[in-house]
């Protein structure tokens, strides 16, 4: 209870982790389903952008918003994704298939993990290598710029979504929310389209990195669930602002729309940590297959 459940779909992750329900729904614009899944020791899936329709949902940033399921196993995630997307995703059994090549973005991760998370991740990579999976280093340098590119784009889209309420009744917004929305109203069209241009470049860069591998693997979050109320955390790079630390590893993939799955793979100080599996656009089935394989490997 003293730890954060993760935002913004922390309630969904807690409901699954504590057995309130078999599964739940989450939203994910920058990591809001995957980070809670990692903190709470459950499985969370952000599918390819647009695979699950968002009809009826209140947007935050419509060009980055996703919906996805949270559950206790990849099999349940698979079932729910088929229901939510209204299409079949045929998976090969983990006993009959394994990924051939997985990519690791080592330079992107350098300094941005807690020491014990890094050690646990390296141990998992060793197990994957021993199981016959080839691990290759991959690079997509612009991923490190995701937050600075995303922030004005999100602010502008959020301000546009709430423009009527901002004009009629701004006093009903919390002060911090109002400040962010006001910032969004100052983003110029030129700045907005420049963010979109840079996003397209990042998407192309990640797509190129994914072209020669089955999937990309990296921790979902740099640390297990931090204490409630914390504003900074300690990473190998030093003291880091909370939001920058916890969206760095998830944001590039919601920002560019690639499917990403979080599965629990170890614990630090008795708290779960998650592994993120990222695949090519529309290759959601391969991402789930890879997650199922790793889930089986860890259970062996």
Secondary structure, DSSP 4 states (H G I P E B T S, - for coil): --B---SSSHHHHHHHHTTS-SEEEEEESSSTTHHHHHHHT-EEEE-STTSS--TTPPPSSTTT-EEEEEESSHHHHHHHHHHHHTS------TTT---SEEEE-HHHHTT-S-HHHHHHHHHHHHHHHHTT-EEEE---GGGGGHHHHHHHHHHHHHHHHTHHHHHH-GGGS-HHHHHHHHHHHT--HHHHHHHHHHHHHHHHHHHHHHTTSSEEEEESSSSSPPBTT--EEEETTEEEEHHHHHHHHHHHHHHHT--EEEEEEEEETTEEEEEEEE--TT-HHHHHHHHHHHHHHHH-
